Amino acid sequence: MIEVAVEKRLGDFQLDARFSAPANGIVALYGRSGTGKTTLVNTIAGLVRPDRGRIVIAGETLYSSAEGIDLPPRRRRVGYIFQEGRLFPHVSVRRNLIYGAGNGAGAIQFDQIVALLGIGALLERRPGDLSGGEKQRVAIGRALLSQPRLLLMDEPLAALDGGRKAEILPFIERLHAELKIPTVYVSHDMDENMRLADTLVLMEAGRVAAVGPVEELTSRLDLQPLTGRYDAGAVIRATVAGHDLNFGLSELAFPGGRLRVSHIGLPLGTAVRARIRANDVALANTRPEQISIRNILPARIIELAADRENANVVDVRLRVGTPEKGTMLWSRITLRASRELALGVEKPVFALIKAVALDRSNYIATAQRDANKSL
């Protein structure tokens, strides 16, 4: 387990953050600027000393004010990756990596990291000759070669454009799947968190507002102000159940039903995490006929809430399937539509989702990562 409970005052800002999460996954810290995410990560790394509290990683205490324990950063075995690569500009990529490895051998080997991150062709180049994405891959490699028990990543993609982000995200997924190093990941981008994280920690004004599986927190209406209003939606776990190559479609099976989606090039049986945006889910009282929408799912309303910023918009939380074996969805409709449909809690409805609303960018294959978590 990762167990953190720390307090720290910095001028007028008070950090009072407490959370625990499994140590076999990626923990994402998410919140607006100034909520204390970087300060919290720095306390874990030992760069900022809390006023009081406790930090325990996989059973070892890194800091405890009650017990008088405060391991220095070099003894915490924490790999830290910053927004900028912070590589040594005057030496080669190889020398930067060797610096990370130090003088000791460990389970994570030089050649393994070079192959995993695809940086073999960069070894003799200097950081000034690298792209932003290449620099970050080297920075990740240097951190991994220090043999960390925990990896901290503070906005590692924030300085990159969309193309460079798309380049490096698969490497972050691979390194976690293959090396199984617990990771605390900080990002302002909810899409990154939904793609990478197992556990989501929502922060507000120096405190932890909620902790839980990413699928659970992103489907809660009460957390909408923290998870994001304009691109809100639910994240579901599903399995690739079929392909219709004649029409470029795939089928996903999930607890409570099936979805037809635009074709995704993943083998049958692959576990995926799919994001369904609230704006892409329409509702009907009766099953429509002769309609282009391919997904018509029987559902039951669990919760309705007025949008906090627009009184003419209603958020509807739905359950597809039974209470014992079901999946939560989220629909955003107008107030007028809600009243004309006479929506209410426990009312049965049909959720309508266009197949083309879910393209390849909505998915992340989770089979290998989940298999490794169980080892």
HELIX and SHEET records of a PDB file:
HELIX    1   1 LYS A   37  ALA A   45  1                                   9    
HELIX    2   2 PRO A   73  ARG A   75  5                                   3    
HELIX    3   3 VAL A   93  ALA A  101  1                                   9    
HELIX    4   4 PHE A  110  LEU A  117  1                                   8    
HELIX    5   5 GLY A  120  LEU A  122  5                                   3    
HELIX    6   6 PRO A  127  ASP A  129  5                                   3    
HELIX    7   7 GLY A  132  LEU A  144  1                                  13    
HELIX    8   8 GLY A  162  LEU A  179  1                                  18    
HELIX    9   9 MET A  190  LEU A  196  1                                   7    
HELIX   10  10 VAL A  214  LEU A  217  1                                   4    
HELIX   11  11 LEU A  221  LEU A  223  5                                   3    
HELIX   12  12 GLN A  224  THR A  227  1                                   4    
HELIX   13  13 ALA A  278  ASP A  280  5                                   3    
HELIX   14  14 LEU A  335  GLU A  340  1                                   6    
HELIX   15  15 ALA A  355  ALA A  357  5                                   3    
HELIX   16  16 ARG A  360  ASN A  362  5                                   3    
HELIX   17  17 ALA A  367  LYS A  373  1                                   7    
SHEET    1   A 5 PHE A  13  ALA A  21  0                                        
SHEET    2   A 5 ILE A   2  LEU A  10 -1                                        
SHEET    3   A 5 ARG A  52  ILE A  57 -1                                        
SHEET    4   A 5 GLU A  60  SER A  64 -1                                        
SHEET    5   A 5 ILE A  69  ASP A  70 -1                                        
SHEET    1   B 6 VAL A  78  ILE A  81  0                                        
SHEET    2   B 6 LEU A 150  ASP A 154  1                                        
SHEET    3   B 6 THR A 183  VAL A 186  1                                        
SHEET    4   B 6 ILE A  26  TYR A  30  1                                        
SHEET    5   B 6 THR A 199  GLU A 204  1                                        
SHEET    6   B 6 ARG A 207  PRO A 213 -1                                        
SHEET    1   C 5 GLY A 257  SER A 262  0                                        
SHEET    2   C 5 LEU A 249  PHE A 254 -1                                        
SHEET    3   C 5 GLY A 233  ASP A 244 -1                                        
SHEET    4   C 5 ALA A 271  ARG A 277 -1                                        
SHEET    5   C 5 TYR A 363  ALA A 365 -1                                        
SHEET    1   D 5 VAL A 281  ALA A 284  0                                        
SHEET    2   D 5 PRO A 348  ILE A 353 -1                                        
SHEET    3   D 5 ASN A 295  ALA A 306 -1                                        
SHEET    4   D 5 VAL A 313  GLY A 321 -1                                        
SHEET    5   D 5 GLY A 326  THR A 334 -1                                        
END                                                                             
